[in-house]
Amino acid sequence: MNIPVRKNSAKQTDRERDLGVEFKKHPVVAALVLALLLATKAVYAQSEAIPSLAELGGQWQSAPSLRSLPALNNTRGAAQVASDLVSIENVSFPPITMAGETGGMSINGRRPALQETRWFPYQVLRRGAAEGIAIESSTRMPYSENGFLFHLVFSNQGPSVQTFELKINLSASTSLHRNWGWEVPRDGNRFAAAVSEGGSGLVLRDVSGGLANCFFFARKPDKLFAQDGSGTAIWRIMLKPRSSMSIDYALALGAKEADVRALAGKWVRRFSSAFEQVEHDWQERFEAMFTPNNRYFSGHLPRLVTRDEKLRRVYYVSVASLLATYRTSFPLAPRVYVSNAPHYNNIMVYFWDTREWATVLALLDPAMLKEYLRQWLTKDIHRGYAEEFLTGSLQGPWYSANDFSVFLQIDTYLNVTGDHAFLAEKINGKTVLEHMDALATYWKTLVRPGRTLADYGEAPNLLECVPTYIHEVPSFNAANVWMMRRLAAIYAAEGNSGRAEELRSEAKTLLAAVLNLYEPGQGVFDSLHRDGTRVQMRHVFDYTTVGLTITSDLSEQTRREMTGFVERELLTDHWMRAQSLTDPAAANSDRPDHGPMGAFSAWPAETIAVMSEFGQYGKALDFLHRCAEVTSEGPFSQSRELLGKTSDAPTRIASRGDQDYYVSSGASFAETIIREFFGYQPDWVTHTTVANREPRGFEGQLLNVSQVGRKLTINSTPRGLNVEER
């Protein structure tokens, strides 16, 4: 049964006419049935709507229990709240960054303790108390400008008058950098402070003459003074019993003093309007992500309609997590989805991370995916793991995932858009098809004499923190099998049967060597080290990569064993560990993204995808439902850390191990829902859109699915999937 699409309420259905007859015969029963029908319609109508970002926000969290405090974003940069009720840190508006914090608050000389925080895509709320005064703050970033808006509310919840001194320290030491890497440069310049705007503002001037910042208060401080490169604002406040008052102010950052003073003044003079506009702008951009022919993206994502509230929440929070990494101020591309924010990689796009949501990108912004691919095919991707979008240079060491990642994104772009002419486009003297051939066969340059499998080097080229996951690993060798097979299918479609047969033959030989690394009965694979030793790898990465690339070559028994290992040793109540606690290298791999005490955000999403590919849809849906719980804290971040070794250990957004609050591959959950739960796996070679139509275990619709100029609806019903063209 398809979920009904909302109709005009004035149009009476056959069922409603029948109920009119029932009213005459059995009015009480009919009234109950009608009430149930209307309630059901209301539920569907609600599930059809794109949720508000307020609805997708997290719940209040105990600040001391967090490992990473919430972060903020806009289309120009990012920041993170500090362990204070007003201060922020990790600020960057590339090419400008800020060192240190913006300054804390005190009441009667005492710094209020940060008690709780709450994340929303467009703001961070904080709560605390001091001297009998309850304090709540909201911090937002104007959507497309360099700055911050602060709204503070002070409440006297007691029975007597409270008089207190409020002091807010003010600092904003910024610097400009053209050369960035993984580590964001934050060496602040020397600033001079001066009171401005008749005592309502503080201007911070870079003594070298390059930058300026401005604080501006809607309620003029009783005292405002400057000292060296900072300042202090002071108010003397009296609050009657059970009353409250607010302090609103802004901080603008930039290159010219006149500009930042004007910007901060503009916000403060209409503070309520500017503050509300932030949420409006975020919501408008979010809804545009699901709107055909919108003015912000070259494509759009499908809307999900379902009464499965956990599935719905995971899908839309996943997309909101991606929107947090969306930037429009870089010189090399009109839209860039940075891989991390706000602490690291603020200007970089990783090949590997972007591969985790390739279908989402091909649907949402095919023009930008094509542009990224063109740029990447002009570079030697074996000399770095990411492109940074200030200068276009490559960053970091080579990742062994690069060839597979770029190849898969080319293939996904072709499948979703049908832009087959791209195959013949010449980039750096080679057609895209020739580039795909080079990517699919680069592994042969890594085969050591007398060996069959590619040797992918040391830990920095692979999972970084796992010292035994090195050399001849099963994951990327399985990916090589998939690439050669896929390339063979493309060559065959292009009429080059000879090259297709060569690739299939090489894939067959390599496949046998990969399967030989499997440990029967264990559900895991070995890595083969250069000294000839086989080391058992009890890690999710083999499960996901092998499971998604050579699925049909794995027997039913092997699939059951592989999933059994994941269920027994990796899954927790609401997340997973990337590495088993019993892995030989577990004690030396303790990082929250790839080690035994947490997982990178894409690993649960890919695990759900493999369960689906194995036909284990009930297990896949159950695990996705469990992962929905983590969004009560915030977005799908770089990783979640497990605060204990038991299955019920609390799960928190990670910070240690150089983890970041936002990551573009938070979109990997939406990727899995689109590709696996709704089966959208278009293939331009076989001319199929949904290959596997088995029942998924839930009812729902994916609306406005783009496929080569068509708009499709994919329905998940108890009988399986079906596709309608709209």
N, C-alpha and C positions, 0 to 999 in steps of 0.2 A: 504494500500500500504506500503510494507516494505521499509525502507530507504536502498538504494543500498549500498553494500559494494564496496570499491574501487577496480576496475579491472585493468588488464594490459592495458595500453593506446594503445598498438599496436593491440589489439583485437577489431574489429569493431562490434558494436551491430546492431541488426535488425533495430532499430530506426535510427541509424546513416546512414545505407544504404538507408533507406527511405528518409532521408533528402538529400542524394546525388541526388536522383531523383528530389526532390523539387527544388534543386539549379538550375536544368536545366529549370524547368517550371516557377518558381517564385523566381528568385535569391535574390531579396531584402527581401521578406518575409522569405524565408528559412534562409538567413543569420541572421536575427533577432532572429528566433527560435533557430538556432544553438548557437548564443551568449547566449541566455537565458539558454539553456541546459548546456552549458559549465560553466556558472556562478553558476547554481544550483549544478553541480558536484563539483565545487570548494568549495562551502559552505559545502557540505557533507564531502568532503575530509578534510576540516579544522576541522569539528566537530568530525571526527573520531580520530584525533590525540589527544594524551594525551597532555594537555596544558602545556606550560612552566610555571615554578613558577614565572618567571618575569611577565607573563600575569596575573597571579593570585594575584599579589601584589595589595596593596591598592592605593588610590589616596593621593595626598598631603593634609594634614590636618593642620588647624590652631592650633598650639600647645596650646595657651591659652584656646581653646575650649574643649580640651581633659580632660577626668577624669583619664585616665591611659595612660602613655607614652608607646610606643611600646617596645616589649621584644624580646630577642634573644634566640636561642637554638642550641645545637648540641647533638650528641649521648651521651655526658657525663654530660651535665649540662645546666644551663640557666643563664640569666642576663637580666637586664632592663636598657634602657637608662635613664639618669637623665636629669634634666631641664637645660641642658648645651649642647653645640655643640659637646663635645667629651667625657664627663664623663659617666660612667656606674655604676650601683649599683645592689643590690639584686643578687650578683654573688654566684653561688654554683656549685661545681663539687664534688658531694658526694664521700667521707666524708668531703671534704674541702669546707669551706664557706669563704666569704669575708665580713668584716664589713665596712660600709660607702661607699664612692665613690672613683673612680680611679683618680679624680682630674680634675679641670676645666681649661678653657682657658681664656686668656685676650689679648687684643690688645691695646697697649699704656696704659696699666693699667686699661682698661675698659672691663668688661665682656660682650661679645656679647649676645644679647637677642636671645633666641630660638624662632624662628618665626613659623616654619613649620616642620612637620615630615612626613615620609612616610614609611609604613611597607611593607616588603617582607618576605616570609618565611625564607630566608637566609641572610637578612641584614636589617638594619634600616638606613634610610637617614634622615639627619637633615639640616635645613637651618637657616641662621641668617645673621646679618650684624653689623659692627661697624666701626667707623672712615672712612666711605666711602668704606669699603672693604666688598664685599659679600662673604659669607663662606658657603660651603656645605661639609658635612661629611658623610662618609659611614662607618658603623661598622659591622664587620662580625666575626663569630667564626669559626676557622678551624673545620671541621666536626667531627673529632674524637679525638681531643686533647684539653688540658686545656689552653685556651688562647683566645686572641682577636687580630684582625687586624683593624687598623684605617687608613683611607684614607681621607685626608683633602685637599680641594681645595680653594684657596684664589684668588678672582678676583677683579681687579681694573676696575670698569665699568665707571669711570669718564674720563675727558679729560686731566688730568694732572698726573704727576708722584706721586705715593704714597709711602712714606717711613714709616715703622712702626715697633714696637717691638712686636713680638709674644712670649707669655709666656704660657707654659703648665705645670701645677702642676701635680705631679706624686705620687700616693699612692696606695698601695695594701696590706691591713692588713688582713691576712687570719688566719684561725684556723682549726683544725681538730676535728671532732666530730663523735663518734660511736653511740651515742644515740640521735636520732632525734624524733620529734613529729610533730604535725601540724604546730607549730611555728618553723621556721628554726633557729637554733642557730647561732648567728652572733657576738660573743664576740671575736673580733680580738686580736691577741697576740701583744706583743711589738716587733717592728722591728727596725733594724739598716740599714741605707741606705749607699751605696758606689757607686761612679762612676766607671764604668767598660768599657771594649771594647774600650779603647783609647779615651774615652769621648763620645762614641756613645750609651752607655747603662747605666742603673741604676739598681743595684741589691739591693733587699730588703731582708735581712736575719732575720729570726725569732731568737731572742736572746736566746730562749730556745733550739735552734738547730733542730727544727722539720720541718720547712717549708722555702721555698724561692721563690721569684718572680722576674721577670726581664722585664724591659722596654728596647726596642732596637729600635733605629732610623735609617731609611735608609739615611736620610740627617742629617749629624752630626750637633748638635746644636752649635751655637756660644758660648754658655755657658751652662754647665750642672753641677749643684752642688747638694750636698746632705745635708739635715739638719734633724737630729734625724731619724725618721722613714719614711721620704718622700724625695722628690727631686723636682727640677725645671729645665725645659729645656727652653732656650731662643734663639730666632733667630732675627737677624736684617735684615729686608726684604725691598727691593725696587721693586716696581711693576710699569712698564710702563703703559700708558693709554691702556685700553681694553686688558689687558694681565692677565695671571693667573699663579700660581705656586702651587705645591702640597707638602705636608708633609705626609710621610708614616711612621708608626711605629707599633710595636707589643708589646703585654704583654703576657708573659707566666707565669703560676702559677703551683706550684707543691711542691714536698717534698725535692728535692735535688737541690742545687745551680748549679751544673754542668749540670744537665738535663735541667733546665729552661733557662740557658744561651745558651745552644746548640739549644734548641727549638726556642727561640726568634730569634737567629741569623739565623737559617735555613730559617725562614719565611721572614726576612728582606732582606737577600741577594738575594732572588728571589721573591720580594714582589708581583709584578704583577702576576706572576704565582700562588703563594700561594693564592692571593686574588681571582683570577678567579677560582681556584680549589674549593673554597667553594661552589659557585653556581653550578659547575659541579657535585660535590658530592651530594648535595641536590637533584638536578634534577635526577641523576642516582638512588638514593634511592626512590624518588617519582615514577619514571616510573616502578621500580621494584615492587611497590605495585600493579600494574595492569598487571604484566607479569607472566604467568604460568611458574613454575619450575625455579623461580629466586633464587639467592643465598643468599638473605637476610631474607626472610620470609618463613614460612612453607606452605603458601598458597598464594592467590592473590585475589584482588578485581576485579569485572567486570568493563569493560570500558563502559562509557556512550556515545552514539552517538545520537545527537539531534540537530535540528536547534533552539531549544528553548534556547537562550543564557543565560537567567537567571537561568533556571533549571540546565544547564551545569555548570555554575559558582558556584552555591550553592553546587552541588555535589563535585566538585573538591576542592573547598576551605574547605569543611567539611573534606575531606580526608587529605588535607595539614595541617589542624588544629590538626588532630590526629598525623601526623608525627612529629609535634613539641614536642610532649610528649614522643617520642620514645627514650629509653635509652638502651645502650648495655654494661654498665660498672658496673652493680651491681653484687655482689657475688652470689646471690641466684637464678638468672635466666639469661639466655643469652639475653633475650629481655624483657623489662618492659615498659609498657605504663603508666607513672605516671599520676595521676589524675589532678595535678595542677602544674603550673610553672609560673613565677620564684619565687614568693614571699612566697608561703605556700606549704606544702605537697609534697615537691620535691622528696621524695623517697617512696611515698605511693600510693597504688592502692585501691580505694574505691570499695566495692562490689556494691553499689547503682549506682555510676557513670558508672562503667563498664557495668552494665546491660543495660544502655541506648544505647549501640552500640554492643550488643551481637552478632548479625548476622554479622556485619562488622568484628568483631574479629574472629568469627568462620570461615569466608571465608579467611581472610588475614593471620591469624596465628593460625590455629587450634591446633598445637602442644603446643603453649604457653597457649592457653585457657585451654587445658586439664591439663597442669602442674599447672596453677593457681588453678583450681578446686581441684586437688589432695591436694594441700597445704591447701586450705580453709577447706576441709573436715576433716583435721587433727586438726583443731582449734575449739575452742568454739566461734563461730561467734556472740554469744549473749553477748560477753564481749568487743566488739569494733566495729568500723565501717570500718576499713581498715587494710590491711597488709602493713608494711613498709619493703622494700627489702634490707636493710643493715643487719638486724638481723633476720627478719622473725616474729617479734613480732606484736601483734595487737595494734592498736592505737584508742584513742577516746572512747566516750561512745557508747553503743549499739544503732544502728539505727533500727527502726521498719521495714525498707525495706530489712533487710539482708536476711531473709529466702526466700522471693519472688525473690530477686535479684540472689542469688546463684542457686535456683531451676530453674529459667528461663534460666540461662546460661548453666546449665547442659542439659536442654531440647534442647536448641538451638544447642549446640555442637552435640548432638545425631542426630538431624534432618538434619544438614548441612553435617556432615561427614559420617553418617551411621555406626558409630563405636558402634554398639549395645553391643559388648563384654564389653564395659566400664560399662554397668549396673551391670555386675557380678563381676567386680573388687572389691577386698576387701581393704578398707582403714580404719585404726583404728578399725579393727575387724568387720566392717559392709560393706556389698556390697553397691555400689553406689545407687542401687534401694532402699535399706533400708535407706540410707541417704536422698534420695528424699522423702521417706515416712515421715521421721522425720521433714524435712523442711516444708512439706505441712500441717502437723498437729500440728506443734509447737504452733499455735495460741490457741489451746485448753487449754494450760497451762496459758494463759492470760485472760481467761474468769472468771469474778468475780462471786461469789455465786449468784445464781438466775438470772443470765444474759445469753444472747445468743451470743452476739458479743464479740470478743477479745478486751481487753482494752490495747491500745498501749502506755500508759504512758503520759508523759508530753512533752512539746514543744521540749526539747533537743533531744528526741528520734524520733521526727517527722520533722516538718518544721523549727524548732529552733526559728525563729523570730515571729511566729504567735501564740500568747498566747492562742487563743481559739481552735486551731486545735489540740485537745488532746483527750485522752481516747478512746471511741468507735467511731472510724472514719470509714467512708464508704470505703475509698480507699483500704486499706490493707485487710479489711474484704472481699471486692470483689475479691482481688487477692487470698485470701484463697479459695474462691469458685473455681476460675480458676485452682489453683494448685491441688485441690482434684479431679476435673473433669479430668484434664490432667493425673494425676497419675492413676486414674481409667481406662482411656483408655490404659495406658501402662500395667497395671496389666492384663487387659482383653487380650491384645495382647500376654502377657506372659503366659496366661492360668489360671490366678488366678481370676476367676469370682467372688468368694465370697468377696475378699477384694475390688474388683472394685465396687461391689454393696454397700458395707458399705460406701465407700467414696462418692458415688453418693447420697446416702441418707443424709449424713451429709452436703453435699454441698447444697442440696435442702433446708434444714432447715435454713442454714446460709444465703442463697440467699434471702429468704423471709424477714429476719431481715434487710439485707442491703437495699433492695428495700423500706422498710418501712421508711427509712431515707430520701427518696426523697421528695422534696417540689413541688407538682404539680403546673404547670403554671409558676414556677420560673426558672426551669432549673438547680437547685442546690440541694445539699444534706445538711443534718444537721450532726453535730457531737453530740454524746450523752455523756454528762458529768456525772461524778460519783454521782453528787447530783440529777440526774434525769432530768436536764434541757437539752432541745434541742437547739443547737446554730447553726444558719444558716451559712454555709460556702460558701462564694462567691469567690471561689478560683479555679484556673485552675487544681489543682492536682486531685480533684475528677473527673473533666471532663476527664482528660487523663487516670487515672488509672481505673476508673469504665468503661469508654468507651472502653478501650482495653482489659478488662478481662471478662466482662459479656455482651458483645455487643448484642448477640442474645436475651438476656432477657429484653432488653429495647425496648419499643414500638416505633413505628415511631413518635408518638406525643412526647414522652419523648426525643427522639433523636433531634427532631426539637427544642424543648424547651432548651435542653442543649446547642446546638450550638448557638441558639439565644442569650442566656446569654453571651456566650463567645464573640460573635460578638458585642453586645451592650456595654459590660462593660470591656472587656479585650483587644481586638485587637486595635492596633494603626496603623498608616499609614505604618510603616516599622518594627514593632516589636509588643510586647504585654506587658501587666502588668500581673504578676502572680496572683494578688489579686485585686478584684474590689475596687474602691475608696469608694463604699458604703458598703463594708464588715464591720460588727460591730467592728472588731479589726484592721481595716486599719490604724488608727492613731498610733497604737502600734506595727506595723509590718514593719516599714519602712527600709527594706533592699533591695538592688537592685535585688537579685536573687529570693526571695519568697514573697516580699511585693508588694505594689501598685505602685511602681515607677520603675519597670523594671521586668526582668525575667531571670532566669537561662537558659542557652542555649538549654537545652533539652526540655523546656516547649513549645516553638513554634514548634519544630520538632514533639513532641508528639501530639500537638494540630492538626497539619496537618495530622498525622497518624489517629487520631480519626475521623476527618472529612472524611477521605478516608474509614475507616471501616464503617462509617454511610452511605456510598454511595454518599457523597457530594463532588465529585471529583472536580467540578468547583470551589468550595470555597477553597478546599485544595490547588489547583494549584495557585489560585489567592493569597492566603496568602503566599505561598512559594515565588512567584515572588516578593511580597512586602519585604520579609525578605532578598532578595538578595542585597538590597540597603545597608544594614549595613556592607557588606564586603568591601565597599569602604574605610572603616577605617582600618580594620584588620581582623583577624581570628574570628571564632566562639569561643568567650572567655567564661569565667565562667558565666558572665552575662552581659547584656546591661542595662544601666540606662536610664530612660526617664527624660529629663530635662524640665519637665513641666507636667501638668495634662491634656492637650488637646491631641486630636488624632494626631495632626501634630507636637507634641513636638520632638525636636532633640533627637537622640539616640546615646549614647556613651558607649564604653567599660568601665565597672564600676571598681572603685577602693575602694570606701568607703564600709564599711560593710565587710572588709576583703575579698574582691573579687580579683581574679587573672586574669592575661592576657591570660593565656592558660589553657585549660581544655580538658581532653581526650574525654569527652562527646560532644565536638564540632563535633564528628563523628556521632552524633544522626541524623543530617540532611541526611547524606549518608544512614544511617540505614532506615529512612523513605522512601527515594527515592527507595531503593532496595526492601523493603518489601511491600510498599503500592502503589507507582506509577507503579512499575513493578510486583507487586503481588507475589514476591518470598517469599513464606512462606512454606518451605518444611516440610513435616510431615512423619516421617518414619513409623508411625502406620498406616496411611491411604494410604501411598504410593502416595502422591500427592506432586507436586512442586508448582504449581500456582492454587490455589483453585478458586479465583474470577477473571474472565476474562473480566469483563465489560470494556467499553471504559473509558480511563482516561482523555481524553480531550487534549492530545498532541501526537505527533508522535516521536518515538525514538526507540533505541535499547539498550539493555544491553548485551554486548558481553562477552564471556568467563566466564559465570556463572558456578562455580563449584558445582556439585551435585553428591556426592558419586562416584567419579571417572569419571563422564561425564562432558563435556563442552557444555553448553546450550547457546542459544541466545533467549532472551525474547524480542518480538516486541510489541510495543504499536502503534496501528493503529486506524483509525476512527471506525473500527468495533470491536475493543477490543484487548485483549492481545492474542498472540499465542507464542508457544514455539517450537524452532527448536533445534535438536541435531547436533552438528558439529563434 
